[in-house]
Amino acid sequence: MRPELAVLVGLLLARLGAFVAVMPLLGARTPRLVRVGLVVALAGFYLSSAPPALAGALGSDIESVRYGLALIREALLGAAMGLAFNLFLLPARVAGEFVAQQVGLNVAPLPGPTGDSAAGPLTTALETVAAVVFLAVNGHHVVLAALHASFATFPLGGTMVPQAGPMVTGVAIAYELGVLLAAPLATCLFLLAITLAIMARTAPQLNIYSVGFTLQVLVVLLGGLFLLPEMVRTMTAITGQVSELLPGVL
């Protein structure tokens, strides 16, 4: 194998491996063999069709120290890109955690569907729906297109790195979208709290707060059932908005 080709393969695998390792839908719960197979398949595609160009710093002269730094840069860049795509599912997680905290359903969190981080049952359900919507509207095409465009924006072995400002802005917008997604259920819980407060004030002998937790869970379940079509449409709009925001983040 020629030295230039070996350098290219190493840098390509570093970026693709870090990218797949931190992708939300391909998190720690995905079998390692599946992630390794995806990395090898993507690398084989790029090497067989149109290999990415090397930056001039590594194209002619190869040094071990410079190559090691380039590998670290590619791994960090791939990890940053994988974390950026978490913006697609972050609003659903924010909405689920917000509503679950109001109801008290996050007392026994379990590993979420996108990784090892703990999540309540409501958060897990919303993240699963968001992942299905993401795949249904071809969000994975946006991911692959952005990954392909990154080789032109940030050549292998180069020195450019993405700016942190757009990433922070993207996270802030994702949190705002998460609050917007949780707004209908939060409004139902707010109206229930007002109703319970009025009933407890007018008839304190009923001890209405003793069934408050059960009523809250019932309102969340029924409200989520009736509002599910609207929430799916909102998640679809969120996916489209994040798709437009993603080029600026990267």
C-alpha positions as CSV (number, residue, x, y, z in Angstrom):
1,M,0.0,0.0,0.0
2,R,1.3,3.4,-0.9
3,P,2.1,5.8,2.0
4,E,-0.4,8.4,0.7
5,L,-3.2,5.8,0.6
6,A,-2.4,4.5,4.1
7,V,-2.5,8.1,5.4
8,L,-5.8,8.6,3.6
9,V,-7.4,5.4,5.0
10,G,-6.3,6.2,8.5
11,L,-7.7,9.7,8.5
12,L,-10.9,8.6,6.9
13,L,-11.5,5.8,9.4
14,A,-10.7,8.2,12.3
15,R,-13.4,10.6,11.2
16,L,-16.0,8.0,10.3
17,G,-15.4,5.9,13.4
18,A,-15.8,8.8,15.8
19,F,-18.8,10.0,13.8
20,V,-20.6,6.6,14.0
21,A,-19.6,6.1,17.7
22,V,-21.4,9.1,19.0
23,M,-24.4,9.2,16.5
24,P,-27.6,9.3,18.6
25,L,-29.4,6.5,16.7
26,L,-26.2,4.4,16.7
27,G,-25.2,5.0,20.3
28,A,-23.8,2.6,22.9
29,R,-26.7,0.2,22.8
30,T,-26.1,-0.7,19.1
31,P,-24.0,-3.8,18.7
32,R,-20.3,-3.0,18.0
33,L,-20.3,-5.3,15.0
34,V,-23.0,-3.2,13.4
35,R,-21.1,0.0,14.0
36,V,-17.9,-1.4,12.8
37,G,-19.6,-2.7,9.7
38,L,-21.2,0.7,9.0
39,V,-17.8,2.4,9.3
40,V,-16.2,-0.1,6.9
41,A,-19.0,0.2,4.4
42,L,-18.8,4.0,4.4
43,A,-15.0,3.9,4.1
44,G,-15.3,1.4,1.2
45,F,-17.8,3.6,-0.5
46,Y,-15.5,6.7,-0.4
47,L,-12.4,4.8,-1.3
48,S,-14.1,3.1,-4.3
49,S,-16.0,6.0,-5.8
50,A,-14.4,9.4,-5.1
51,P,-11.7,9.3,-2.4
52,P,-11.6,12.6,-0.4
53,A,-8.6,14.8,-1.1
54,L,-5.8,15.2,1.4
55,A,-4.8,18.6,2.6
56,G,-1.5,19.8,1.2
57,A,0.1,19.6,4.7
58,L,0.0,15.8,4.5
59,G,-0.1,15.1,0.8
60,S,3.6,15.1,0.1
61,D,5.5,14.9,3.3
62,I,4.4,12.5,6.1
63,E,5.7,12.8,9.6
64,S,4.6,10.7,12.6
65,V,3.9,13.6,14.9
66,R,2.0,15.5,12.4
67,Y,0.0,12.4,11.4
68,G,-0.9,11.7,15.0
69,L,-2.2,15.2,15.5
70,A,-4.1,14.9,12.2
71,L,-5.7,11.6,13.5
72,I,-6.8,13.4,16.7
73,R,-8.2,16.3,14.7
74,E,-10.2,13.9,12.5
75,A,-11.6,12.0,15.5
76,L,-12.6,15.2,17.3
77,L,-14.2,16.5,14.1
78,G,-16.2,13.3,13.6
79,A,-17.3,13.3,17.2
80,A,-18.4,16.9,16.9
81,M,-20.4,16.1,13.8
82,G,-22.1,13.2,15.5
83,L,-23.0,15.3,18.5
84,A,-24.4,18.0,16.2
85,F,-26.9,15.5,14.8
86,N,-28.2,15.0,18.3
87,L,-30.1,18.2,17.7
88,F,-32.7,16.2,15.8
89,L,-33.7,14.2,19.0
90,L,-32.8,16.8,21.7
91,P,-36.2,18.5,21.5
92,A,-38.0,15.3,22.2
93,R,-35.8,14.5,25.2
94,V,-36.2,18.0,26.6
95,A,-40.0,17.8,26.2
96,G,-40.1,14.3,27.8
97,E,-37.9,15.3,30.8
98,F,-40.0,18.5,31.4
99,V,-43.3,16.8,31.4
100,A,-42.0,13.8,33.4
101,Q,-40.6,16.1,36.1
102,Q,-44.0,17.8,36.4
103,V,-45.8,14.5,36.8
104,G,-43.1,12.6,38.8
105,L,-42.5,9.8,36.3
106,N,-38.7,10.2,36.3
107,V,-38.3,8.5,39.7
108,A,-37.0,5.2,38.1
109,P,-35.1,6.2,35.0
110,L,-34.0,3.5,32.5
111,P,-31.4,3.6,29.7
112,G,-32.8,5.7,26.8
113,P,-33.2,4.4,23.3
114,T,-30.3,6.5,22.0
115,G,-27.6,5.6,24.5
116,D,-26.7,4.9,28.1
117,S,-28.1,8.1,29.5
118,A,-31.0,7.6,31.9
119,A,-34.5,8.5,30.7
120,G,-37.9,8.1,32.2
121,P,-40.7,6.2,30.4
122,L,-42.3,9.3,28.9
123,T,-38.9,10.5,27.6
124,T,-38.2,7.1,26.1
125,A,-41.5,7.1,24.3
126,L,-41.1,10.6,22.9
127,E,-37.5,9.9,21.8
128,T,-38.6,6.7,20.1
129,V,-41.4,8.6,18.2
130,A,-38.9,11.3,17.3
131,A,-36.5,8.7,15.9
132,V,-39.2,7.0,13.9
133,V,-40.3,10.4,12.5
134,F,-36.6,11.3,11.8
135,L,-36.2,8.1,9.7
136,A,-39.7,8.5,8.0
137,V,-38.9,12.0,6.7
138,N,-35.5,10.8,5.4
139,G,-33.5,12.6,8.0
140,H,-30.7,10.1,7.6
141,H,-30.3,11.4,4.0
142,V,-29.5,14.8,5.5
143,V,-27.0,13.2,7.8
144,L,-25.2,11.4,5.0
145,A,-25.3,14.5,2.8
146,A,-23.7,16.6,5.6
147,L,-21.1,14.0,6.2
148,H,-20.2,14.0,2.5
149,A,-20.0,17.8,2.4
150,S,-17.7,17.8,5.4
151,F,-14.9,16.4,3.4
152,A,-15.0,19.5,1.1
153,T,-15.4,22.0,4.0
154,F,-12.9,20.3,6.3
155,P,-10.4,18.3,4.1
156,L,-8.7,15.3,5.6
157,G,-5.4,16.3,7.3
158,G,-6.3,20.0,7.3
159,T,-6.2,22.5,10.1
160,M,-9.7,24.1,9.9
161,V,-12.1,23.3,12.8
162,P,-15.8,24.2,13.1
163,Q,-16.7,27.2,15.2
164,A,-18.3,26.7,18.6
165,G,-20.8,29.6,18.3
166,P,-23.2,28.1,15.8
167,M,-23.2,24.9,17.9
168,V,-24.2,26.7,21.0
169,T,-26.9,28.5,19.1
170,G,-28.2,25.2,17.7
171,V,-28.4,23.7,21.2
172,A,-30.4,26.8,22.4
173,I,-32.8,26.5,19.5
174,A,-33.2,22.8,20.2
175,Y,-34.2,23.5,23.8
176,E,-36.7,26.1,22.7
177,L,-38.2,23.6,20.3
178,G,-38.4,21.1,23.1
179,V,-40.3,23.5,25.3
180,L,-42.6,24.1,22.3
181,L,-43.2,20.4,21.9
182,A,-44.0,20.0,25.6
183,A,-46.4,23.0,25.7
184,P,-49.7,21.2,25.0
185,L,-49.2,18.6,27.7
186,A,-47.8,21.2,30.1
187,T,-50.9,23.3,29.4
188,C,-53.2,20.3,30.3
189,L,-51.2,19.8,33.5
190,F,-51.5,23.5,34.4
191,L,-55.3,23.5,33.9
192,L,-55.5,20.3,36.0
193,A,-53.5,22.0,38.8
194,I,-55.9,25.0,38.7
195,T,-58.9,22.7,38.8
196,L,-57.6,20.7,41.7
197,A,-56.7,23.9,43.6
198,I,-60.3,25.3,43.1
199,M,-61.9,22.0,44.2
200,A,-59.6,21.8,47.2
201,R,-60.5,25.3,48.2
202,T,-64.3,24.9,47.8
203,A,-64.5,21.4,49.3
204,P,-61.5,20.7,51.5
205,Q,-63.1,17.7,53.1
206,L,-62.8,15.8,49.8
207,N,-59.0,15.7,50.2
208,I,-58.7,16.0,46.4
209,Y,-54.9,16.1,46.4
210,S,-54.8,12.5,47.5
211,V,-55.7,11.5,43.9
212,G,-53.7,14.3,42.3
213,F,-50.8,12.1,41.1
214,T,-53.2,9.5,39.5
215,L,-55.1,12.3,37.8
216,Q,-51.9,13.8,36.5
217,V,-50.7,10.5,35.0
218,L,-54.2,10.0,33.5
219,V,-54.2,13.5,31.9
220,V,-50.7,12.9,30.4
221,L,-51.7,9.5,29.0
222,L,-55.0,10.7,27.5
223,G,-53.6,14.0,26.4
224,G,-50.6,12.3,24.8
225,L,-53.0,9.9,23.0
226,F,-55.2,12.7,21.6
227,L,-52.3,15.1,20.8
228,L,-50.1,12.4,19.2
229,P,-50.9,13.4,15.6
230,E,-50.2,17.1,16.4
231,M,-47.0,16.1,18.2
232,V,-45.9,14.0,15.2
233,R,-46.5,17.0,12.9
234,T,-44.5,19.2,15.3
235,M,-41.6,16.7,15.3
236,T,-41.7,16.6,11.5
237,A,-41.5,20.4,11.5
238,I,-38.6,20.3,14.0
239,T,-36.7,17.8,11.8
240,G,-37.1,20.2,8.9
241,Q,-36.0,23.2,10.9
242,V,-33.0,21.4,12.3
243,S,-32.1,20.2,8.7
244,E,-32.0,23.9,7.7
245,L,-30.0,24.8,10.8
246,L,-27.5,22.0,10.5
247,P,-25.3,23.5,7.6
248,G,-24.7,26.6,9.7
249,V,-23.8,24.5,12.8
250,L,-21.2,22.4,10.8
